[in-house]
Amino acid sequence: MTGRYAADHQRSMNDPNGYWGDAAQDIVWIEPFKKVLDDANPPFYRWFTGGVVNTCYNALDRHVESGRAEQAALIYDSPVTNTKATYSYRQLRDAVALFAGVLADLGVAKGDRVILYMPMVPEAAIAMLACARLGAVHSVVFGGFAANELATRINDAKPKVIVSASCGIEVAKVIPYKHLLDGAIDMATHKPDHCVILQRPMEKASMVAGRDVDWAEAVAKAKPADCVPVAATDPLYILYTSGTTGQPKGVVRDNGGHMVALKKSMKTVYDMDPGDVFWAASDVGWVVGHSYIVYAPLLQGCTTLLYEGKPVGTPDAGAFWRVISEHKVKALFTAPTAFRAIKRDDPNAEFLKKYDMSCFKTLFLAGERCDPDTLNWAETHMKVPVIDHWWQTETGWAICANPMGLERFPVKPGSPTKAVPGWNVQVLDEAHHPAKPGQVGALVMKLPLPPGSLPTLLNADERYIQSYLEEFPGFYKTGDAGFIDEDGYVYVMSRTDDIINVAGHRLSTGGMEEVLASHPDVAECAVIGVADQLKGQLPLGFVVLKAGVAKPHNEIVKEIVALVRDRIGPVAAFKTALVVKRLPKTRSGKILRGTMQKIADQQEYKMPATIDDPAILGEIDEALTIVGYAHGRKE
């Protein structure tokens, strides 16, 4: 395989029409595309224009028709409910067709939006695929988000129907969903016509007459729906990602380019063949769940694994090894956070010795930068390649990876290796000139982006340009800083905006600051992300109180923490705030969040030339001593 990567990557740069046109032959087209790359309206590039296709057909029906009908398509493993189930390709297709019939009976048609607010159960994947079958556009909202966050997405997506469940489960705790859903609909200006509710046995949800529909009852009456032809450039889904303004951005994913890119990535990046078992230990609420729990493995004819549990505590730090061994998983894709948790509870990997792992070939890590200690621990104990790779909600699949299906490169800890074929990754300095090897700058991708990446934001073309394309003309701004070394290895060092990464979940500190500022006793505030050995980053709040506030500081902090939990959700992991006399600012009034973060992480920093009062940095350092102990960064 030596040399295949260079040839593939060079072709994808020099002849994108030929490279992606060949890849598109692996997809079943109802009508062939007229053009591979449509560059008639830059920067709004489109792929496979003129083509007509259906994503659900390519994920399910084609495999039933080509001899994989009885192969396992989806394995459900839920240690939190002690439940396991396997769906063959035929069974999954039939379940999806029936639920598509339910949605069609409720008036859902091609182009309509459907919001899914679901736990990690097979019905979540079934609902996603049912939308794709009808040509409807799904928008999955992670079940951990609070009612007002869901309401924001309802107003933006304007769904005809919302699909939800009576509850989710966090280890041993039942999390009721229905009151959150009802509260979100009450808050939202847009009202869905119907809600389909999956009643789980551990929590019975109350139903709103005339609006709410019971999943099981509706499926029992439904007739299967056929696949609806859609344009390759029609949207498949919307996925909201945090915006720096606190207003979520609706990333749009199309049908044709998405399928071509994901199917090709299953072999190029993950070295997965039809019939192999692939496990992405993520959630369907995140882009990893969309791309690599639901769509990519099924497009490739693999068996995908949907896991409702945790890496530790369900029941122990051997949970992942049990799943891999039992279901003959060939490759696992998860976040470094999961392995930090396993390492914390079982530092010598004693649980690993209990399981036959001979089926397991590769571990893929993404969602946050993989620290060298975690990578080395996994390599030492698992004795398989550990592949750190880098991508974003916006890109939909890996920008940089060790391309296991093409050519395996030596691992360099701290680097996700090289740009995957299709991606033109560059580093630009502050003057927007190409950086030298090893020089840190802004990581960008030269336009046009490859298939599968976002063509725009929902109803926000101008915001798409402002957010991603305006700062570096001709390039997509990743918002990450890093460098490329002499061997072409890419290093992703940090975010360049105020998005922090909590256990692989990108969250806006600006959104959290809005919540803190809403407290009646708070005059001003700032939120930064501080380093955490387990979760990568944790949010830390600083608040300056209004004059004359007599309430004890610890009470105010408790109220602030509760506010964030209520308005953003437990996913924010916001547990610590610090009352300070003042915040460090520039003379123009800008809060020095970056400097505060360096102090909190005990990194060296330069005294900003524009700071209004240098003495405040010493005060912040002293105040952070307490928080430093709380976050485990000091002995």
C-alpha positions in Angstrom: 0.0 0.0 0.0 3.0 2.3 0.2 2.5 5.5 -1.8 -1.3 5.2 -2.2 -2.0 8.1 0.0 0.2 10.6 -1.9 -1.4 9.5 -5.3 -4.9 9.7 -3.9 -4.5 13.1 -2.2 -2.7 14.6 -5.2 -5.5 13.4 -7.5 -8.2 14.8 -5.2 -6.5 18.2 -5.4 -5.7 18.2 -9.1 -8.7 16.4 -10.4 -11.6 16.7 -8.0 -14.1 15.9 -10.7 -12.4 12.7 -11.6 -11.7 11.7 -8.0 -15.2 12.3 -6.6 -16.9 11.2 -9.8 -15.3 7.8 -9.5 -16.3 7.6 -5.8 -19.9 8.5 -6.7 -20.1 5.2 -8.7 -20.5 3.4 -5.4 -23.9 5.1 -4.8 -27.1 4.0 -6.5 -28.5 7.0 -8.4 -32.1 7.3 -9.6 -31.0 9.8 -12.1 -27.3 10.4 -12.9 -25.7 13.7 -11.9 -24.9 16.2 -14.7 -21.9 17.8 -13.0 -19.6 16.6 -10.2 -18.5 19.9 -8.8 -20.8 22.8 -9.6 -18.7 26.0 -9.1 -21.1 28.4 -10.9 -22.0 30.3 -7.7 -19.0 30.6 -5.4 -18.6 30.4 -2.5 -21.8 28.3 -2.6 -20.2 25.2 -4.2 -22.5 22.2 -4.8 -21.7 18.6 -5.6 -23.4 16.2 -8.0 -26.0 18.7 -9.3 -28.7 17.2 -11.5 -28.4 13.9 -9.7 -31.5 12.3 -8.1 -31.1 9.9 -5.2 -32.4 8.6 -1.9 -30.2 8.2 1.2 -32.4 5.6 2.9 -32.4 3.4 -0.2 -28.6 3.4 -0.3 -28.4 2.7 3.4 -31.0 -0.1 3.6 -33.0 -1.2 0.5 -30.0 -1.7 -1.8 -28.4 -4.2 0.7 -31.7 -6.1 1.1 -31.9 -6.4 -2.7 -28.2 -7.3 -3.2 -28.0 -10.3 -0.7 -27.4 -8.7 2.7 -31.0 -9.0 3.9 -30.3 -11.3 6.8 -27.0 -9.7 7.8 -27.1 -7.7 11.0 -27.5 -4.0 10.2 -27.9 -2.6 13.7 -27.0 -4.0 17.1 -28.6 -2.3 20.2 -26.7 -2.8 23.5 -28.1 -1.1 26.5 -26.5 -1.9 29.9 -28.6 0.8 31.6 -31.8 -1.2 30.7 -30.2 -4.6 30.4 -31.5 -4.8 26.9 -30.0 -6.1 23.6 -31.5 -6.4 20.2 -30.3 -7.1 16.7 -31.9 -5.8 13.5 -31.1 -7.5 10.1 -31.0 -5.2 7.1 -34.5 -6.5 6.1 -35.9 -5.9 9.6 -34.4 -2.4 9.8 -35.7 -1.5 6.4 -39.2 -2.7 7.3 -39.2 -0.8 10.6 -38.0 2.3 8.9 -40.6 2.0 6.1 -43.4 1.6 8.7 -42.3 4.6 10.7 -42.0 6.6 7.5 -45.6 5.6 6.9 -46.5 7.1 10.4 -44.8 10.4 9.5 -46.5 10.5 6.1 -49.9 9.9 7.8 -49.1 13.0 9.9 -48.5 15.1 6.8 -44.7 14.9 6.6 -43.6 15.2 3.0 -40.4 15.9 1.0 -38.7 19.1 2.3 -40.6 19.2 5.6 -38.6 19.4 8.8 -38.8 16.9 11.7 -37.0 17.5 15.0 -35.9 14.3 16.9 -35.3 14.6 20.7 -34.4 11.1 21.5 -32.3 8.9 23.8 -29.9 6.3 22.5 -32.5 3.7 21.3 -33.0 2.0 17.9 -36.0 4.2 17.3 -33.7 7.2 17.1 -31.9 5.7 14.1 -35.2 4.4 12.7 -36.7 7.9 12.8 -33.7 9.5 11.1 -33.8 7.0 8.3 -37.5 7.3 8.0 -37.1 11.1 7.4 -34.5 10.3 4.8 -36.9 7.8 3.2 -39.5 10.5 2.7 -37.1 13.2 1.7 -37.9 15.1 4.9 -35.2 17.0 6.7 -34.4 15.8 10.2 -32.8 17.8 13.0 -31.7 15.8 16.0 -31.4 17.7 19.3 -29.3 16.0 22.0 -31.6 14.9 24.8 -29.4 16.6 27.4 -30.3 20.1 26.3 -32.8 22.2 28.3 -36.2 23.3 27.2 -35.2 26.8 26.1 -32.3 25.4 23.9 -34.8 23.0 22.3 -37.2 26.0 21.8 -34.6 27.9 19.9 -34.1 25.0 17.5 -37.9 24.6 17.1 -38.2 28.3 16.1 -35.3 28.0 13.6 -36.1 24.7 12.0 -39.9 25.1 12.1 -40.7 21.3 12.3 -44.0 19.9 11.2 -43.5 17.0 13.6 -41.4 16.4 16.7 -40.4 12.8 17.6 -39.4 12.2 21.2 -39.5 9.6 24.0 -40.8 9.6 27.5 -37.3 9.5 29.0 -33.6 8.9 28.7 -31.4 7.2 31.1 -28.1 8.4 32.6 -26.5 5.4 34.3 -29.1 4.6 36.9 -31.1 7.8 36.7 -34.2 8.2 34.6 -34.4 11.6 32.9 -37.9 12.5 31.9 -38.1 14.2 28.5 -41.7 15.0 28.0 -42.0 17.9 30.4 -38.9 19.4 28.7 -40.5 18.9 25.3 -43.8 20.4 26.5 -42.0 23.4 28.0 -40.0 24.0 24.8 -43.1 24.0 22.7 -44.8 26.4 25.2 -41.8 28.8 24.8 -41.5 28.4 21.1 -43.3 30.8 18.7 -43.5 27.9 16.1 -45.8 25.0 17.1 -45.5 21.6 15.6 -48.6 19.9 14.2 -47.9 16.7 16.1 -45.4 15.0 18.5 -44.8 11.2 18.2 -43.8 9.9 21.7 -42.0 6.6 22.3 -43.3 5.4 25.7 -40.5 3.6 27.5 -41.4 1.3 30.4 -39.4 3.1 33.0 -41.3 6.4 32.6 -44.9 6.9 31.3 -45.3 10.3 29.6 -48.6 12.3 29.7 -50.0 13.0 26.3 -51.5 16.2 24.9 -54.8 15.3 23.2 -55.0 16.1 19.5 -51.2 16.8 19.3 -49.4 13.8 20.7 -49.3 10.4 19.1 -48.1 7.2 20.7 -45.3 5.6 18.7 -46.4 2.0 19.1 -50.0 2.7 18.4 -49.2 4.7 15.3 -46.8 2.0 13.9 -49.4 -0.7 14.4 -51.8 1.1 12.1 -49.2 2.4 9.5 -48.5 1.2 6.0 -44.9 1.1 4.8 -43.8 4.1 2.8 -41.6 3.9 -0.3 -38.4 5.9 -0.9 -39.0 9.4 -2.3 -36.6 10.6 -4.9 -34.7 13.8 -4.0 -32.1 16.0 -5.6 -28.5 15.3 -4.6 -28.3 18.9 -3.5 -31.5 18.7 -1.4 -30.9 18.8 2.4 -30.8 15.5 4.3 -30.5 17.0 7.8 -29.9 20.1 9.9 -27.6 19.9 12.9 -27.2 22.8 15.3 -23.8 23.8 16.5 -22.9 26.4 19.0 -22.3 29.9 17.7 -20.0 32.5 19.2 -23.0 34.8 19.6 -24.9 32.2 21.6 -27.3 31.8 18.7 -27.0 28.2 17.4 -26.0 27.7 13.7 -28.0 25.2 11.7 -25.4 23.3 9.7 -27.0 21.9 6.5 -26.0 18.5 5.0 -27.0 17.5 1.5 -28.0 14.0 0.3 -25.6 13.3 -2.6 -22.3 14.6 -1.4 -22.9 13.3 2.1 -23.4 9.8 0.9 -20.4 9.8 -1.5 -18.0 11.2 1.1 -19.2 9.0 4.0 -19.1 5.8 2.1 -15.7 6.5 0.8 -14.4 7.4 4.2 -15.5 4.0 5.7 -12.7 2.4 3.6 -10.2 5.2 3.2 -10.1 6.3 6.9 -11.5 3.4 8.9 -10.6 0.4 6.7 -14.1 -1.1 7.0 -15.5 -3.6 4.5 -19.1 -4.7 4.1 -20.0 -7.1 6.9 -17.5 -5.7 9.4 -18.9 -4.5 12.8 -18.2 -0.8 13.4 -18.9 1.0 16.7 -19.1 4.8 17.2 -19.5 5.2 20.9 -21.2 8.6 20.6 -24.8 9.9 20.6 -27.1 10.5 17.7 -27.4 14.1 18.9 -23.8 14.8 17.8 -22.4 14.8 14.3 -20.4 11.6 15.0 -23.7 9.8 15.7 -25.2 11.1 12.4 -22.2 10.2 10.3 -20.8 7.0 12.0 -23.6 5.4 14.0 -26.4 5.8 11.4 -25.3 6.7 7.9 -21.7 5.7 7.0 -21.7 2.1 8.3 -25.1 1.3 6.7 -24.0 2.9 3.4 -21.0 0.6 3.4 -23.0 -2.5 4.3 -21.4 -2.8 7.7 -23.1 -3.7 11.0 -23.4 -0.6 13.3 -23.6 -0.7 17.0 -25.8 1.6 19.0 -24.8 1.7 22.7 -26.9 3.1 25.5 -24.4 3.3 28.3 -21.1 4.8 29.5 -17.5 3.8 29.4 -17.5 3.4 33.2 -20.2 2.8 35.7 -22.4 0.6 33.4 -21.4 -1.4 35.2 -17.6 -0.9 35.4 -14.5 0.2 33.5 -14.7 -3.0 31.4 -17.9 -1.9 29.7 -16.3 -1.1 26.3 -14.2 -4.3 26.3 -17.3 -6.4 27.0 -19.1 -4.8 24.0 -16.2 -5.2 21.6 -15.6 -8.8 22.6 -19.3 -9.8 22.6 -20.3 -8.2 19.3 -17.0 -8.8 17.4 -16.3 -5.1 16.9 -13.5 -4.5 14.4 -13.1 -0.7 15.0 -14.2 1.6 17.8 -14.6 5.4 17.3 -14.9 7.4 20.6 -13.7 10.5 22.3 -10.5 10.7 24.4 -12.7 11.6 27.4 -14.0 8.0 27.4 -10.5 6.6 27.6 -9.5 9.1 30.3 -12.4 7.9 32.4 -11.5 4.2 31.8 -7.8 5.0 32.7 -8.9 6.8 35.8 -11.0 3.9 37.1 -8.7 1.1 35.9 -5.2 2.5 35.4 -3.6 -1.0 34.8 -6.4 -2.1 32.5 -7.2 -5.1 34.6 -10.7 -5.4 33.1 -9.2 -5.6 29.6 -7.6 -8.9 30.5 -11.0 -10.6 31.1 -12.1 -10.3 27.4 -11.1 -11.8 24.1 -10.2 -8.8 22.0 -8.8 -10.7 19.0 -11.6 -9.3 16.7 -10.5 -5.7 17.4 -8.2 -4.0 14.9 -8.2 -0.2 15.4 -9.2 2.5 17.9 -10.1 5.9 16.5 -10.3 9.0 18.8 -11.8 12.4 17.9 -14.0 15.1 19.3 -11.2 16.9 21.1 -7.4 16.9 20.9 -6.0 13.6 22.1 -3.4 14.1 24.8 -0.2 12.0 24.4 -0.7 10.3 27.8 -4.1 8.9 26.8 -2.9 7.8 23.4 0.1 6.0 24.9 -2.0 4.3 27.5 -4.4 3.0 24.9 -1.6 1.8 22.6 0.2 0.1 25.5 -2.8 -1.9 26.8 -4.9 -2.5 23.7 -1.9 -3.3 21.4 -3.7 -2.0 18.3 -3.2 1.2 16.3 -4.7 4.2 18.0 -5.7 6.8 15.5 -6.3 10.4 16.5 -8.3 12.2 13.8 -9.7 15.7 13.4 -13.0 16.9 12.1 -15.9 19.2 12.9 -19.7 19.3 12.9 -19.4 21.5 9.8 -17.2 19.1 7.9 -19.2 16.0 8.6 -16.2 13.6 8.3 -12.5 13.6 9.0 -10.3 16.5 7.8 -7.1 14.8 9.0 -6.5 11.2 9.9 -4.1 8.3 9.5 -5.8 6.8 6.5 -5.9 3.2 7.5 -7.5 1.9 4.3 -4.8 3.6 2.1 -1.5 3.7 4.0 -0.6 3.6 7.6 1.8 6.3 8.8 3.9 6.4 12.0 1.9 8.0 14.8 3.1 11.3 16.1 1.4 12.0 19.5 -0.5 15.2 19.4 -1.1 15.1 15.7 -4.1 13.6 13.8 -1.6 12.9 11.0 -2.3 14.2 7.5 -5.1 15.8 5.5 -7.5 13.1 4.2 -7.8 13.1 0.4 -10.2 15.8 -0.6 -9.1 18.3 2.0 -6.6 21.1 1.2 -5.4 22.0 4.7 -3.2 25.1 5.1 -1.9 27.3 7.9 -2.0 31.1 7.6 -0.2 33.6 9.7 -1.7 36.9 11.1 -1.0 38.6 7.8 -2.9 35.8 6.0 0.3 34.5 4.4 1.2 30.8 4.3 2.9 29.8 7.5 6.3 28.1 7.5 6.5 24.4 8.7 6.2 24.3 12.5 4.8 27.9 12.7 1.5 28.2 14.5 -1.3 30.0 12.7 -4.9 29.7 11.7 -5.8 26.3 10.3 -7.9 26.8 7.2 -9.1 24.7 4.2 -8.9 26.0 0.7 -12.2 26.2 -1.1 -14.1 24.4 -2.5 -14.6 22.1 0.4 -15.1 18.4 -0.5 -18.5 16.6 -0.7 -20.2 16.0 2.7 -19.2 19.3 4.2 -21.7 22.0 4.8 -22.9 24.0 1.7 -24.3 26.7 3.9 -26.3 27.4 7.2 -30.1 27.1 7.4 -31.7 30.2 6.1 -28.5 32.1 6.8 -26.2 32.3 3.7 -24.7 35.6 4.9 -24.0 34.2 8.4 -22.3 31.3 6.7 -20.0 33.7 4.8 -19.3 35.8 7.9 -18.7 32.8 10.2 -16.5 30.7 8.0 -15.3 32.5 4.8 -15.0 36.2 5.3 -11.8 36.4 7.5 -9.6 34.4 5.1 -10.9 35.0 1.5 -10.8 31.8 -0.6 -10.6 29.6 2.6 -12.8 28.0 5.2 -11.9 29.1 8.7 -11.9 26.2 11.1 -11.6 28.3 14.2 -8.7 26.2 15.3 -5.0 27.2 15.6 -2.2 24.9 14.8 0.7 24.1 12.5 1.9 21.6 9.9 5.4 20.1 10.3 8.0 19.2 7.7 6.4 15.8 7.1 3.0 17.2 6.4 1.6 16.2 9.8 -1.1 18.6 11.1 -1.2 19.7 14.7 -4.4 21.2 16.1 -3.5 23.2 19.2 -6.5 25.3 20.4 -9.6 27.1 19.5 -9.3 30.6 18.2 -12.8 31.7 19.3 -14.9 31.3 22.5 -16.1 27.7 21.8 -14.9 25.3 24.5 -14.8 21.5 24.2 -16.3 19.7 27.1 -16.0 15.9 26.6 -16.2 16.3 22.9 -19.2 18.6 23.1 -18.6 22.1 21.6 -20.2 24.7 23.8 -20.3 28.5 23.6 -18.9 30.4 26.6 -20.7 33.4 25.2 -24.0 31.5 25.7 -23.1 30.7 29.3 -22.1 34.3 30.0 -25.6 35.4 28.9 -27.0 33.1 31.6 -24.7 34.4 34.3 -25.4 37.9 33.4 -29.1 37.3 33.8 -28.7 36.7 37.6 -30.0 39.8 39.4 -26.9 40.2 41.6 -24.3 40.0 38.8 -22.9 43.1 37.3 -20.5 41.6 34.8 -19.1 38.2 34.1 -16.8 36.0 32.0 -16.6 32.3 31.3 -13.5 30.5 30.1 -12.6 26.9 29.4 -10.0 25.5 31.8 -8.0 22.3 31.2 -9.4 19.2 32.8 -7.7 15.8 32.7 -11.0 13.9 32.2 -13.2 16.1 30.0 -10.6 18.1 28.1 -12.1 21.4 29.3 -14.5 22.6 31.9 -16.2 26.0 32.0 -15.2 28.3 34.8 -17.2 31.4 35.5 -16.1 34.7 37.0 -18.7 37.2 38.3 -18.5 40.7 39.6 -21.4 41.5 41.9 -23.4 44.6 41.9 -22.7 47.1 44.6 -24.5 46.6 47.9 -25.2 42.8 47.4 -25.2 41.3 50.9 -26.1 37.7 50.0 -23.3 35.2 50.8 -21.1 34.5 47.8 -21.6 30.7 48.0 -25.4 31.1 47.7 -25.0 33.2 44.6 -22.6 30.7 43.1 -25.1 27.9 43.7 -27.8 29.9 42.0 -25.6 30.6 39.0 -24.7 27.0 38.6 -28.4 26.0 38.8 -29.3 28.7 36.2 -26.8 27.3 33.7 -28.0 23.7 34.3 -31.6 24.9 33.7 -31.1 27.0 30.6 -28.3 25.1 28.8 -28.5 21.7 30.5 -26.2 19.2 32.4 -24.1 18.8 29.2 -22.5 22.1 29.9 -20.8 20.6 33.1 -20.8 24.0 34.6 -20.0 23.5 38.3 -17.7 26.3 39.4 -17.9 30.1 39.5 -15.8 32.5 41.3 -16.8 35.9 42.7 -14.1 38.5 42.0 -13.8 42.3 42.6 -13.1 43.1 38.9 -12.2 41.5 35.6 -9.0 42.2 33.6 -9.8 44.3 30.6 -8.1 46.2 27.8 -8.4 49.9 27.7 -11.2 49.6 25.2 -13.2 47.4 27.6 -12.5 43.9 26.2 -12.2 41.2 28.8 -8.9 39.3 28.6 -10.4 35.8 28.5 -7.4 34.3 26.8 -5.0 35.6 29.5 -7.3 34.4 32.3 -7.4 31.0 30.7 -3.6 30.8 30.6 -3.4 31.8 34.3 -6.0 29.1 35.2 -4.1 26.5 33.3 -0.8 27.6 34.8 0.7 28.5 31.4 3.1 31.3 30.8 1.6 34.4 29.4 2.8 37.8 28.3 1.5 40.9 30.0 -1.0 42.4 27.4 0.2 45.8 26.2 -3.3 47.1 26.3 -4.4 46.0 29.8 -6.0 48.8 31.8 -4.5 47.7 35.2 -1.8 45.0 35.3 -2.4 44.5 39.1 -5.7 42.8 38.4 -3.9 39.7 36.9 -2.3 39.1 40.3 -5.7 39.2 41.9 -7.1 36.8 39.4 -4.1 34.4 40.0 -4.7 34.5 43.8 -8.4 33.9 43.4 -7.8 31.0 41.0 -5.8 29.1 43.6 -9.0 27.8 45.2 -10.4 26.8 41.8 -7.1 25.2 40.9 -7.5 22.7 43.7 -11.2 22.2 42.8 -10.2 21.2 39.2 -7.3 18.9 40.3 -4.5 20.8 38.6 -2.5 21.4 41.8 -1.1 18.8 44.1 
